Amino acid sequence: MLDRILAFLAMITLIGFLAILLWNVPRWDLGVVIAVTLLLAGWDFFSYYRSGRGGR
C-alpha cells in the first residue's frame, strides 16, 4: 500500500513541476513535450498496477 501512495505522490509532484514549468514558459512546443511526458508516465503508472506486479 505504501508503494502506491508514494507512486501517487511522485505523479502529483511531476504534474505540479511540469505545470509550473509550462505556466512560466508558455510555448506550444514545450506543451507538446509535457503532454507526451505525462502520457508516458501515466501509462507506466497504470499499466504497472493493472498487470499485477505492483501492490502485493
MODELLER restraints for C-alpha pairs under 7 A, 6 or more apart:
rsr = mdl.restraints
at = mdl.atoms
rsr.add(forms.Gaussian(group=physical.xy_distance, feature=features.Distance(at['CA:1:A'], at['CA:55:A']), mean=6.18, stdev=0.5))
rsr.add(forms.Gaussian(group=physical.xy_distance, feature=features.Distance(at['CA:3:A'], at['CA:55:A']), mean=6.97, stdev=0.5))
rsr.add(forms.Gaussian(group=physical.xy_distance, feature=features.Distance(at['CA:4:A'], at['CA:55:A']), mean=6.79, stdev=0.5))
rsr.add(forms.Gaussian(group=physical.xy_distance, feature=features.Distance(at['CA:18:A'], at['CA:34:A']), mean=6.62, stdev=0.5))
rsr.add(forms.Gaussian(group=physical.xy_distance, feature=features.Distance(at['CA:22:A'], at['CA:31:A']), mean=6.57, stdev=0.5))
rsr.add(forms.Gaussian(group=physical.xy_distance, feature=features.Distance(at['CA:48:A'], at['CA:54:A']), mean=5.97, stdev=0.5))
rsr.add(forms.Gaussian(group=physical.xy_distance, feature=features.Distance(at['CA:49:A'], at['CA:55:A']), mean=6.82, stdev=0.5))
